[in-house]
């Protein structure tokens, strides 16, 4: 099998001032238009970047513990963040301000997702409970017993009608967003689910696990579902890249682009020196192809083009002038 590899240049594109020496990057979120990037981690600060230049334009404090997850509200300049302090914050990236605290729970939040229409937030983490919350009011729509604890995998279907969850027992469960009732169950893994995503047309649901496999659930024909061995890697992050492709990152410090139809690796991106903690993907306008962004325990953030663009790397831990607020 031929594997293509892309390695970033050794020079940093931009050195960024931070509040601590080497904050771990545990969440990355790309604005759908590809202009802004949000990152956060163990120093509790949310950072806003101009993605094309790699320049940091905002720092927004407010969290009191490790920030684990973030997600943009569709068709807006607002982003939601959550983490170990149990708070969900709504930030405006243009104003560089904390708009409000949406809600709080009594457990560490590991995963936050926003429904495609932006009206519902899902949060889960070190608890058996999965919460569906109204974005505007912060009211709890459904408190769901997820039937397992340590729920790190969450994904809304692209229709917005279903939310999938996965935790310590390795089972992927499907819930109705309208009723909060369980509508399906997939015996996907033998160990904890780490991350999951619906493919864009909702034909498949892909999950990764501590059992070092990727499970591809065919939602139209269960007989076509299959498990893909990932080798020695312990996978941490997964994102849909379109065209029945996903990116997987973990303890091998690489991002592998998998072709789900062929069950093979199309491309490997190398350059990180620590485990990959988080991934996101956006399609560039003008036919330039998509871009994967990765955050890592090595405290750097990198972009990886799936089209004719050059890789970009920034290291969060270095210091130089930048606009902050």
TIKOLFI-257536 format. One record per atom (N, C-alpha, C): residue in three letters; x, y, z. Coordinates in pm, whole numbers, padded with zeros to 5 digits, always signed. Atoms other than C-alpha are relative to their C-alpha. Layout:
BEGIN
AlaXYZ;...
//
This chain:
BEGIN
Unk+00085-00120+00000;Unk+00000+00000+00000;Unk+00088+00124+00000;Unk-00076-00124+00009;Unk+00137+00340-00101;Unk-00057+00102+00098;Unk+00040-00103-00095;Unk+00127+00603+00175;Unk+00077+00127-00030;Unk-00063-00128+00024;Unk+00194+00966+00092;Unk+00019+00072+00132;Unk-00029-00069-00127;Unk+00352+01180+00366;Unk+00033+00145-00028;Unk-00032-00143+00009;Unk+00364+01556+00414;Unk+00058+00044+00133;Unk-00066-00046-00122;Unk+00600+01716+00665;Unk+00012+00152-00003;Unk-00005-00146-00006;Unk+00583+02079+00779;Unk+00144+00048+00002;Unk-00131-00063-00005;Unk+00876+02316+00744;Unk+00044+00016+00145;Unk-00052-00008-00137;Unk+01105+02340+01049;Unk-00019+00138+00063;Unk+00016-00135-00054;Unk+01057+02717+01085;Unk-00146+00024+00038;Unk+00135-00038-00040;Unk+00758+02846+01277;Unk-00047+00115-00090;Unk+00054-00111+00078;Unk+00528+03067+01072;Unk-00024+00122+00087;Unk+00031-00111-00089;Unk+00443+03278+01375;Unk+00022-00045+00143;Unk-00015+00029-00142;Unk+00551+03283+01741;Unk-00104+00079+00077;Unk+00118-00057-00064;Unk+00264+03355+01978;Unk+00024+00020+00149;Unk-00013-00019-00144;Unk+00268+03512+02327;Unk-00111-00072+00076;Unk+00099+00072-00080;Unk+00092+03311+02595;Unk+00019+00035+00147;Unk-00003-00032-00141;Unk+00025+03325+02966;Unk+00079-00102+00083;Unk-00082+00100-00068;Unk+00220+03012+03057;Unk+00102-00052-00099;Unk-00112+00037+00085;Unk+00533+02849+02922;Unk-00039-00093-00114;Unk+00033+00096+00104;Unk+00389+02553+02735;Unk-00140-00059+00022;Unk+00135+00054-00016;Unk+00010+02514+02735;Unk-00029-00112-00100;Unk+00044+00108+00087;Unk-00116+02184+02597;Unk-00123+00047-00077;Unk+00116-00033+00082;Unk-00362+02231+02310;Unk-00094-00120-00001;Unk+00093+00112-00011;Unk-00666+02014+02380;Unk-00125+00015-00085;Unk+00114-00016+00091;Unk-00925+02163+02143;Unk+00034+00100-00109;Unk-00012-00091+00114;Unk-00921+02323+01799;Unk-00133+00002-00073;Unk+00126-00013+00076;Unk-01223+02458+01610;Unk+00020+00102-00111;Unk-00011-00086+00117;Unk-01227+02607+01261;Unk-00134+00064-00032;Unk+00120-00065+00049;Unk-01480+02867+01153;Unk-00031-00054-00139;Unk+00034+00060+00130;Unk-01673+02727+00853;Unk+00052+00077-00120;Unk-00051-00078+00112;Unk-01551+03014+00631;Unk+00151-00010-00013;Unk-00143+00021+00009;Unk-01191+02918+00706;Unk+00085+00117+00040;Unk-00079-00118-00035;Unk-01088+03260+00838;Unk+00056-00009+00141;Unk-00041-00002-00140;Unk-01068+03198+01214;Unk+00019-00141+00053;Unk-00028+00123-00071;Unk-00929+02924+01432;Unk-00006+00029+00150;Unk+00006-00010-00146;Unk-01006+02875+01802;Unk+00081-00115+00059;Unk-00074+00104-00072;Unk-00766+02687+02032;Unk-00008+00028+00150;Unk-00002-00014-00146;Unk-00760+02623+02407;Unk+00061-00126+00060;Unk-00063+00115-00063;Unk-00602+02391+02660;Unk+00011+00014+00150;Unk-00013+00014-00145;Unk-00463+02347+03007;Unk+00035+00130+00072;Unk-00024-00127-00068;Unk-00386+02715+03075;Unk-00128+00083+00014;Unk+00133-00056-00022;Unk-00762+02796+03070;Unk-00033+00117-00090;Unk+00019-00115+00087;Unk-00727+03063+02799;Unk-00046-00046-00138;Unk+00046+00027+00137;Unk-00920+03060+02470;Unk+00070+00099-00093;Unk-00072-00084+00094;Unk-00719+03192+02176;Unk-00068-00001-00137;Unk+00057-00015+00133;Unk-00851+03326+01847;Unk+00113+00036-00096;Unk-00107-00018+00098;Unk-00627+03310+01539;Unk-00059+00040-00135;Unk+00026-00020+00141;Unk-00639+03453+01191;Unk+00068-00114-00073;Unk-00056+00125+00053;Unk-00595+03123+01011;Unk+00093+00022-00120;Unk-00090-00012+00116;Unk-00448+03240+00675;Unk+00141+00046+00036;Unk-00132-00051-00036;Unk-00163+03427+00848;Unk+00064-00072+00117;Unk-00051+00064-00120;Unk-00128+03217+01163;Unk+00021+00096+00115;Unk-00018-00102-00102;Unk-00151+03535+01374;Unk-00108-00011+00107;Unk+00096-00004-00109;Unk-00314+03535+01716;Unk-00059+00141+00010;Unk+00064-00131-00004;Unk-00571+03816+01736;Unk-00075+00026+00129;Unk+00072-00018-00125;Unk-00746+03756+02069;Unk+00044-00106+00102;Unk-00004+00095-00112;Unk-00702+03593+02410;Unk-00119+00029+00089;Unk+00122-00020-00080;Unk-01021+03540+02609;Unk+00007-00089+00123;Unk+00001+00077-00123;Unk-00999+03433+02974;Unk-00144-00026+00046;Unk+00132+00023-00057;Unk-01289+03315+03187;Unk-00015-00137+00062;Unk+00003+00134-00058;Unk-01253+02942+03242;Unk+00098-00007+00117;Unk-00084+00015-00118;Unk-01102+02834+03573;Unk+00072-00134+00005;Unk-00067+00129+00006;Unk-00973+02494+03465;Unk+00023-00035-00147;Unk-00036+00048+00133;Unk-00859+02294+03162;Unk-00120+00009-00094;Unk+00103-00007+00104;Unk-01064+02375+02847;Unk+00017-00120-00092;Unk-00010+00128+00071;Unk-01142+02045+02675;Unk-00063+00000-00139;Unk+00077+00011+00123;Unk-01382+02121+02392;Unk-00051+00137-00043;Unk+00051-00125+00056;Unk-01505+02398+02162;Unk-00075-00029-00128;Unk+00076+00018+00124;Unk-01749+02440+01874;Unk-00064+00131-00040;Unk+00065-00119+00052;Unk-01870+02723+01653;Unk-00150-00021-00012;Unk+00142+00000+00034;Unk-02238+02809+01632;Unk-00011+00032-00148;Unk+00006-00022+00145;Unk-02323+02778+01260;Unk-00051+00140-00037;Unk+00042-00128+00056;Unk-02361+03100+01060;Unk+00012+00115+00100;Unk-00022-00105-00098;Unk-02218+03317+01335;Unk+00149+00017+00025;Unk-00138-00018-00047;Unk-01897+03450+01487;Unk+00010-00036+00147;Unk+00003+00040-00139;Unk-01980+03290+01820;Unk+00046-00145+00015;Unk-00055+00133-00026;Unk-01804+02988+01967;Unk-00031-00037+00144;Unk+00026+00053-00134;Unk-01886+02770+02267;Unk+00123-00076+00048;Unk-00113+00071-00059;Unk-01619+02636+02502;Unk-00044-00065+00131;Unk+00035+00072-00123;Unk-01633+02388+02792;Unk+00120-00080+00046;Unk-00112+00077-00050;Unk-01402+02193+03019;Unk-00019-00049+00141;Unk-00001+00063-00132;Unk-01307+02068+03361;Unk-00072+00081+00108;Unk+00072-00080-00099;Unk-01472+02359+03545;Unk-00151-00021-00007;Unk+00142+00029+00013;Unk-01812+02230+03426;Unk-00082+00111-00062;Unk+00071-00115+00057;Unk-01900+02562+03258;Unk+00000-00007-00152;Unk+00008-00022+00145;Unk-02016+02623+02901;Unk-00006+00149-00023;Unk-00008-00143+00027;Unk-01916+02969+02780;Unk-00033+00028-00146;Unk+00025-00049+00134;Unk-02040+03161+02477;Unk+00089+00121-00024;Unk-00096-00106+00030;Unk-01768+03381+02322;Unk-00030+00059-00137;Unk+00005-00063+00131;Unk-01774+03631+02037;Unk+00143+00024-00046;Unk-00141-00004+00040;Unk-01452+03597+01841;Unk+00039+00133-00064;Unk-00031-00130+00059;Unk-01478+03934+01662;Unk+00017+00104+00110;Unk-00010-00093-00113;Unk-01543+04130+01982;Unk+00109-00041+00097;Unk-00099+00050-00095;Unk-01303+03908+02177;Unk-00051+00001+00142;Unk+00062-00009-00132;Unk-01545+03888+02469;Unk-00073-00128+00037;Unk+00087+00104-00055;Unk-01714+03635+02692;Unk-00140+00059+00009;Unk+00136-00055+00004;Unk-02082+03699+02613;Unk-00080-00042+00123;Unk+00076+00048-00115;Unk-02233+03478+02882;Unk+00037-00144+00031;Unk-00012+00140-00038;Unk-02218+03153+03071;Unk-00133-00066-00037;Unk+00123+00063+00048;Unk-02470+02927+02897;Unk-00059-00092+00105;Unk+00046+00094-00102;Unk-02489+02658+03166;Unk+00120-00051+00079;Unk-00103+00064-00081;Unk-02295+02475+03436;Unk-00052-00136+00047;Unk+00034+00133-00051;Unk-02289+02111+03546;Unk+00101-00036+00108;Unk-00085+00038-00113;Unk-02133+01929+03840;Unk+00102-00107-00037;Unk-00106+00093+00041;Unk-01885+01725+03635;Unk+00087+00066-00106;Unk-00091-00051+00104;Unk-01589+01785+03404;Unk-00057-00033-00137;Unk+00051+00019+00136;Unk-01708+01834+03047;Unk+00117-00033-00092;Unk-00106+00039+00094;Unk-01495+01648+02794;Unk-00039+00033-00144;Unk+00041-00019+00139;Unk-01705+01691+02479;Unk-00121+00092-00007;Unk+00109-00092+00029;Unk-01927+01969+02350;Unk-00026-00001-00150;Unk+00037-00004+00141;Unk-02117+01959+02020;Unk-00119+00092-00018;Unk+00112-00089+00033;Unk-02359+02198+01850;Unk-00076-00060-00117;Unk+00082+00051+00109;Unk-02650+02085+01634;Unk+00020+00082-00126;Unk-00023-00072+00126;Unk-02628+02180+01264;Unk-00076+00130-00014;Unk+00074-00126+00009;Unk-02898+02446+01303;Unk+00035+00096+00114;Unk-00049-00086-00106;Unk-02724+02587+01613;Unk-00092+00015+00120;Unk+00099-00023-00106;Unk-03028+02559+01839;Unk+00021-00086+00123;Unk-00017+00095-00110;Unk-02914+02270+02061;Unk+00148-00028+00022;Unk-00135+00038-00040;Unk-02591+02200+02250;Unk-00007-00135+00069;Unk-00014+00126-00073;Unk-02487+01853+02365;Unk+00132+00004+00077;Unk-00121+00007-00081;Unk-02238+01809+02651;Unk+00005-00133+00074;Unk-00021+00124-00074;Unk-02090+01500+02816;Unk+00142+00001+00054;Unk-00134+00008-00055;Unk-01783+01393+03009;Unk+00011-00105+00106;Unk-00027+00096-00105;Unk-01692+01231+03336;Unk-00125-00018+00087;Unk+00130+00020-00060;Unk-02049+01138+03419;Unk-00077-00098-00088;Unk+00088+00083+00081;Unk-02323+00902+03301;Unk-00104+00082-00074;Unk+00104-00085+00056;Unk-02534+01197+03196;Unk+00045+00071-00127;Unk-00014-00076+00123;Unk-02565+01346+02849;Unk-00109+00107+00002;Unk+00096-00111-00005;Unk-02730+01688+02844;Unk-00020+00058-00140;Unk+00036-00079+00117;Unk-02912+01847+02551;Unk-00058+00132+00051;Unk+00028-00131-00058;Unk-02939+02221+02614;Unk-00040+00097-00111;Unk+00040-00104+00093;Unk-03120+02505+02439;Unk+00109+00109-00003;Unk-00112-00092+00013;Unk-02849+02735+02304;Unk-00032+00139+00050;Unk+00035-00136-00035;Unk-03035+03060+02359;Unk-00029+00017+00149;Unk+00044-00018-00138;Unk-03190+03006+02701;Unk+00090-00068+00102;Unk-00080+00079-00092;Unk-02947+02758+02852;Unk-00082-00103+00076;Unk+00085+00097-00067;Unk-03242+02545+02962;Unk+00032-00142-00046;Unk-00023+00140+00033;Unk-03196+02168+02976;Unk-00123-00055-00073;Unk+00109+00061+00077;Unk-03408+02006+02704;Unk-00017-00146+00039;Unk+00004+00141-00040;Unk-03316+01648+02797;Unk+00125-00031+00082;Unk-00109+00059-00076;Unk-03101+01491+03066;Unk-00008-00150-00023;Unk+00005+00138+00046;Unk-03017+01149+02925;Unk+00099-00086+00079;Unk-00088+00100-00058;Unk-02877+00851+03113;Unk+00068-00073-00114;Unk-00071+00055+00115;Unk-02608+00749+02864;Unk+00037-00147+00018;Unk-00016+00144-00027;Unk-02590+00398+03023;Unk+00144-00044+00012;Unk-00141+00027-00027;Unk-02213+00423+03068;Unk+00060+00131+00049;Unk-00063-00124-00043;Unk-01972+00672+03219;Unk+00116+00035-00092;Unk-00115-00046+00079;Unk-01674+00865+03078;Unk-00037+00014-00147;Unk+00052-00014+00136;Unk-01868+00970+02768;Unk+00082+00105-00075;Unk-00090-00089+00074;Unk-01603+01117+02537;Unk-00038+00014-00146;Unk+00042-00006+00139;Unk-01765+01046+02201;Unk-00139+00059-00012;Unk+00130-00062+00028;Unk-02048+01274+02082;Unk-00001+00046-00144;Unk+00013-00055+00134;Unk-02176+01360+01736;Unk-00147+00015-00036;Unk+00132-00021+00057;Unk-02491+01515+01594;Unk+00000-00054-00143;Unk+00018+00031+00141;Unk-02620+01367+01271;Unk-00013+00131-00077;Unk+00006-00122+00080;Unk-02609+01616+00986;Unk-00144+00045-00025;Unk+00140-00039+00004;Unk-02988+01611+00977;Unk-00041+00073+00127;Unk+00032-00061-00129;Unk-02983+01726+01341;Unk-00102-00075+00081;Unk+00106+00074-00068;Unk-03236+01463+01441;Unk+00051-00100+00103;Unk-00057+00105-00084;Unk-03000+01222+01618;Unk+00130+00049+00061;Unk-00129-00020-00065;Unk-02716+01254+01869;Unk+00054-00137+00038;Unk-00065+00127-00035;Unk-02471+00962+01906;Unk+00094+00024+00115;Unk-00090-00010-00114;Unk-02278+00896+02225;Unk+00076-00131+00017;Unk-00080+00119-00029;Unk-02002+00656+02330;Unk+00091+00025+00117;Unk-00081-00016-00120;Unk-01817+00595+02654;Unk+00081-00122+00034;Unk-00093+00100-00049;Unk-01631+00347+02867;Unk-00033-00142-00046;Unk+00035+00138+00034;Unk-01828+00034+02767;Unk+00016-00032-00148;Unk-00027+00024+00141;Unk-01748+00075+02396;Unk-00122-00005-00089;Unk+00124+00006+00078;Unk-02113+00077+02286;Unk-00036+00140-00049;Unk+00047-00126+00056;Unk-02231+00354+02053;Unk-00153-00001+00005;Unk+00145-00008-00013;Unk-02585+00464+02133;Unk-00052+00123-00074;Unk+00063-00106+00076;Unk-02819+00679+01925;Unk-00124+00048+00075;Unk+00109-00060-00075;Unk-03070+00921+02081;Unk-00074+00100-00088;Unk+00080-00100+00069;Unk-03355+01127+01941;Unk+00022+00136+00064;Unk-00019-00135-00052;Unk-03281+01498+01976;Unk-00133+00058+00048;Unk+00131-00054-00036;Unk-03653+01575+01992;Unk-00053-00056+00133;Unk+00061+00065-00117;Unk-03751+01324+02263;Unk+00099-00038+00108;Unk-00099+00047-00095;Unk-03425+01227+02433;Unk-00001-00150+00019;Unk+00011+00144-00012;Unk-03518+00861+02387;Unk+00102-00072-00088;Unk-00095+00078+00078;Unk-03279+00593+02265;Unk-00068-00057-00123;Unk+00056+00049+00127;Unk-03334+00499+01900;Unk+00090-00102-00067;Unk-00089+00098+00061;Unk-03042+00268+01831;Unk+00119-00030+00088;Unk-00118+00043-00077;Unk-02737+00084+01964;Unk+00091-00080-00091;Unk-00098+00067+00085;Unk-02417-00034+01796;Unk+00110-00057+00089;Unk-00108+00066-00076;Unk-02178-00287+01952;Unk+00131+00023-00074;Unk-00110-00045+00085;Unk-01880-00102+01812;Unk+00137-00042+00050;Unk-00135+00018-00052;Unk-01585-00155+02046;Unk+00001-00083+00128;Unk-00017+00079-00123;Unk-01448-00364+02331;Unk+00049+00087+00116;Unk-00048-00092-00104;Unk-01307-00064+02518;Unk-00057+00139-00025;Unk+00055-00135+00001;Unk-01374+00308+02570;Unk+00002+00064-00139;Unk+00008-00080+00121;Unk-01490+00519+02276;Unk+00068+00134+00027;Unk-00073-00126-00015;Unk-01264+00822+02227;Unk-00063+00115-00078;Unk+00056-00106+00083;Unk-01433+01015+01947;Unk-00086-00065-00108;Unk+00085+00054+00105;Unk-01691+00975+01670;Unk-00049+00113-00089;Unk+00058-00099+00090;Unk-01843+01151+01370;Unk-00091-00068-00100;Unk+00083+00040+00112;Unk-02128+01110+01125;Unk+00066+00046-00128;Unk-00043-00042+00133;Unk-02025+01115+00761;Unk-00106+00095-00055;Unk+00082-00115+00036;Unk-02173+01418+00582;Unk-00141-00033-00049;Unk+00135+00034+00047;Unk-02467+01236+00421;Unk-00074-00091+00099;Unk+00060+00084-00106;Unk-02544+01045+00745;Unk-00012-00147-00039;Unk+00004+00141+00041;Unk-02483+00715+00566;Unk+00083-00087+00093;Unk-00088+00074-00087;Unk-02214+00613+00814;Unk+00026+00077+00129;Unk-00043-00057-00127;Unk-02114+00673+01176;Unk+00132-00067+00035;Unk-00135+00052-00022;Unk-01742+00633+01248;Unk+00042+00030+00143;Unk-00047-00019-00138;Unk-01591+00584+01595;Unk+00140-00058+00015;Unk-00134+00051-00032;Unk-01242+00530+01738;Unk+00004-00032+00149;Unk+00007+00057-00134;Unk-01155+00351+02060;Unk+00135-00036+00056;Unk-00118+00052-00069;Unk-00900+00247+02318;Unk+00033-00143-00041;Unk-00035+00133+00050;Unk-00922-00099+02158;Unk+00083+00008-00127;Unk-00090-00027+00113;Unk-00710+00060+01882;Unk-00062-00040-00134;Unk+00069+00023+00126;Unk-00971+00019+01611;Unk-00088+00119-00033;Unk+00101-00092+00050;Unk-01196+00239+01401;Unk-00117-00084-00048;Unk+00118+00074+00042;Unk-01552+00113+01360;Unk-00082+00088-00094;Unk+00080-00071+00100;Unk-01744+00217+01048;Unk-00136-00066-00005;Unk+00136+00053-00003;Unk-02116+00165+01105;Unk-00075+00050-00122;Unk+00083-00035+00115;Unk-02316+00157+00782;Unk-00144+00008+00049;Unk+00131-00021-00059;Unk-02648+00304+00892;Unk-00114-00042-00091;Unk+00103+00049+00092;Unk-02834+00184+00583;Unk+00001-00150-00017;Unk-00015+00144+00018;Unk-02702-00171+00572;Unk+00100-00050+00104;Unk-00085+00039-00112;Unk-02567-00308+00901;Unk+00102-00105-00039;Unk-00091+00107+00043;Unk-02407-00603+00720;Unk+00128+00056-00061;Unk-00117-00063+00060;Unk-02166-00359+00554;Unk+00088+00070+00104;Unk-00081-00061-00105;Unk-02039-00228+00889;Unk+00128-00080+00019;Unk-00127+00072-00013;Unk-01676-00312+00959;Unk+00092+00072+00098;Unk-00100-00051-00095;Unk-01390-00264+01204;Unk+00136+00007-00070;Unk-00129-00021+00065;Unk-01054-00125+01089;Unk+00108+00005+00108;Unk-00111-00007-00097;Unk-00739-00206+01294;Unk+00086+00123-00026;Unk-00083-00120+00012;Unk-00530+00104+01363;Unk+00144-00025+00039;Unk-00138+00032-00037;Unk-00214-00078+01468;Unk+00030+00038+00143;Unk-00044-00030-00136;Unk-00019+00040+01771;Unk-00053+00132+00053;Unk+00046-00132-00042;Unk-00174+00388+01781;Unk-00118-00010+00096;Unk+00117-00023-00083;Unk-00406+00483+02066;Unk-00064+00127-00054;Unk+00057-00117+00068;Unk-00643+00717+01879;Unk-00073+00092+00098;Unk+00064-00099-00086;Unk-00763+01037+02044;Unk-00100+00088-00074;Unk+00080-00101+00072;Unk-00921+01250+01769;Unk-00038-00050-00138;Unk+00058+00044+00127;Unk-01136+01199+01460;Unk-00080+00114-00060;Unk+00083-00102+00064;Unk-01292+01433+01203;Unk-00034-00044-00143;Unk+00045+00026+00136;Unk-01493+01394+00881;Unk+00065+00100-00094;Unk-00067-00086+00097;Unk-01301+01529+00581;Unk-00069+00002-00136;Unk+00073+00002+00126;Unk-01568+01478+00313;Unk+00046-00110-00092;Unk-00033+00100+00101;Unk-01569+01238+00020;Unk+00032-00136+00062;Unk-00019+00126-00072;Unk-01592+00941+00261;Unk+00146-00017+00045;Unk-00132+00001-00059;Unk-01261+01033+00420;Unk-00008+00052+00143;Unk-00011-00052-00136;Unk-01175+01083+00788;Unk+00147+00016+00034;Unk-00135-00016-00054;Unk-00865+01207+00968;Unk+00001-00057+00142;Unk-00016+00060-00132;Unk-00742+01015+01274;Unk+00136+00042+00056;Unk-00125-00035-00065;Unk-00480+01135+01522;Unk+00007-00060+00138;Unk-00016+00060-00132;Unk-00334+00991+01841;Unk+00144-00004+00044;Unk-00129+00010-00068;Unk-00023+00864+02014;Unk+00119-00022-00094;Unk-00114+00013+00092;Unk+00185+00812+01699;Unk+00045+00135-00054;Unk-00038-00138+00036;Unk+00206+01195+01659;Unk-00030+00034-00144;Unk+00028-00022+00142;Unk+00068+01170+01305;Unk-00150+00017-00021;Unk+00140-00007+00044;Unk-00258+01251+01125;Unk-00012-00086-00124;Unk+00021+00091+00112;Unk-00373+00970+00898;Unk-00134+00028-00065;Unk+00122-00023+00076;Unk-00630+01038+00625;Unk-00044-00135-00058;Unk+00051+00130+00040;Unk-00840+00726+00577;Unk-00108+00013-00108;Unk+00106+00017+00098;Unk-01043+00639+00267;Unk-00091-00112+00051;Unk+00088+00099-00063;Unk-01344+00462+00422;Unk-00047-00105-00099;Unk+00047+00095+00101;Unk-01460+00300+00098;Unk+00105-00106-00027;Unk-00108+00095+00031;Unk-01121+00142+00031;Unk+00064-00057+00125;Unk-00056+00044-00127;Unk-01039+00092+00402;Unk+00152+00008+00000;Unk-00145-00017+00011;Unk-00691+00230+00340;Unk+00038+00144+00033;Unk-00051-00133-00029;Unk-00475+00527+00435;Unk+00040+00067-00130;Unk-00031-00075+00121;Unk-00462+00786+00159;Unk+00125+00086+00017;Unk-00109-00094-00023;Unk-00213+01025+00318;Unk+00032+00003+00149;Unk-00042-00015-00139;Unk-00012+01071+00641;Unk+00072+00134+00015;Unk-00066-00126-00031;Unk+00085+01409+00786;Unk+00086-00019+00124;Unk-00094+00015-00110;Unk+00393+01412+01009;Unk+00065+00133+00034;Unk-00064-00123-00044;Unk+00560+01685+01213;Unk-00018+00027+00148;Unk+00019-00015-00145;Unk+00410+01685+01563;Unk+00099-00090+00074;Unk-00090+00080-00084;Unk+00636+01559+01841;Unk-00070-00048+00127;Unk+00081+00049-00110;Unk+00354+01477+02083;Unk-00132-00053-00052;Unk+00127+00060+00041;Unk+00021+01296+02075;Unk-00096+00107-00052;Unk+00103-00088+00055;Unk-00256+01453+01867;Unk-00121-00004+00093;Unk+00113-00006-00093;Unk-00532+01570+02102;Unk-00131+00036-00067;Unk+00122-00056+00057;Unk-00779+01734+01865;Unk+00020+00029-00148;Unk-00002-00022+00144;Unk-00868+01775+01498;Unk-00126+00076-00041;Unk+00117-00056+00066;Unk-01100+01985+01284;Unk+00031+00012-00148;Unk-00015-00003+00147;Unk-01158+02027+00911;Unk-00096+00104-00056;Unk+00087-00094+00071;Unk-01295+02295+00681;Unk+00036-00004-00148;Unk-00023-00008+00144;Unk-01336+02322+00304;Unk+00030+00143-00037;Unk-00038-00133+00042;Unk-01156+02620+00157;Unk-00088+00045-00118;Unk+00075-00050+00116;Unk-01355+02843-00083;Unk+00088+00007-00123;Unk-00073-00019+00125;Unk-01255+02874-00446;Unk+00066-00125-00053;Unk-00055+00124+00054;Unk-01181+02508-00508;Unk+00141-00031+00044;Unk-00136+00023-00047;Unk-00860+02511-00303;Unk+00014-00126+00083;Unk-00008+00123-00077;Unk-00947+02190-00124;Unk-00020+00027+00148;Unk+00024-00013-00143;Unk-00990+02123+00247;Unk+00129+00013+00079;Unk-00113-00017-00091;Unk-00765+02194+00543;Unk-00033-00070+00131;Unk+00009+00061-00133;Unk-00715+01980+00855;Unk+00086+00081+00094;Unk-00080-00066-00104;Unk-00601+02154+01173;Unk+00013-00095+00117;Unk-00027+00094-00109;Unk-00443+01962+01461;Unk+00060+00073+00119;Unk-00061-00045-00124;Unk-00363+02038+01825;Unk+00068-00117+00068;Unk-00083+00108-00050;Unk-00111+01841+02026;Unk+00052+00027+00140;Unk-00070-00011-00127;Unk+00050+01771+02360;Unk+00135+00068-00015;Unk-00128-00068+00018;Unk+00366+01920+02203;Unk-00016+00153+00003;Unk+00036-00142-00015;Unk+00192+02264+02249;Unk-00004+00075-00132;Unk+00009-00068+00128;Unk+00180+02337+01876;Unk-00133-00028-00068;Unk+00117+00014+00086;Unk-00103+02385+01630;Unk+00050+00001-00144;Unk-00044+00007+00139;Unk-00063+02290+01264;Unk-00119-00013-00093;Unk+00099+00022+00104;Unk-00265+02307+00946;Unk+00060-00087-00109;Unk-00043+00098+00100;Unk-00248+02038+00678;Unk-00096+00005-00119;Unk+00089-00015+00115;Unk-00386+02097+00327;Unk-00032-00135-00066;Unk+00038+00113+00084;Unk-00582+01830+00145;Unk-00013+00044-00144;Unk-00001-00053+00136;Unk-00556+02052-00162;Unk+00133+00069-00024;Unk-00129-00061+00038;Unk-00286+02267-00328;Unk+00036+00121+00085;Unk-00043-00106-00092;Unk-00186+02469-00019;Unk+00121-00047+00079;Unk-00119+00036-00077;Unk+00128+02478+00194;Unk-00035-00023+00147;Unk+00022+00018-00144;Unk+00134+02340+00551;Unk+00043+00123+00079;Unk-00032-00112-00088;Unk+00142+02598+00831;Unk+00019-00055+00140;Unk-00020+00043-00139;Unk+00280+02553+01183;Unk+00018+00122+00088;Unk-00026-00101-00102;Unk+00259+02775+01489;Unk+00023-00071+00131;Unk-00025+00058-00132;Unk+00396+02699+01832;Unk-00056+00095+00104;Unk+00072-00083-00096;Unk+00177+02826+02112;Unk+00092+00049+00110;Unk-00080-00030-00119;Unk+00455+02833+02370;Unk+00104+00109-00021;Unk-00101-00104+00021;Unk+00682+03090+02204;Unk-00061+00139+00008;Unk+00048-00136-00029;Unk+00660+03465+02256;Unk+00046+00099-00108;Unk-00031-00112+00087;Unk+00640+03756+02014;Unk-00120+00093-00001;Unk+00113-00093-00002;Unk+00421+04064+01965;Unk-00118-00054-00079;Unk+00124+00035+00069;Unk+00059+03995+01871;Unk-00112+00077+00063;Unk+00113-00074-00053;Unk-00271+04167+01912;Unk-00076-00087+00099;Unk+00077+00073-00101;Unk-00447+04057+02231;Unk-00105+00093+00056;Unk+00107-00079-00060;Unk-00757+04166+02409;Unk-00054-00075+00120;
//
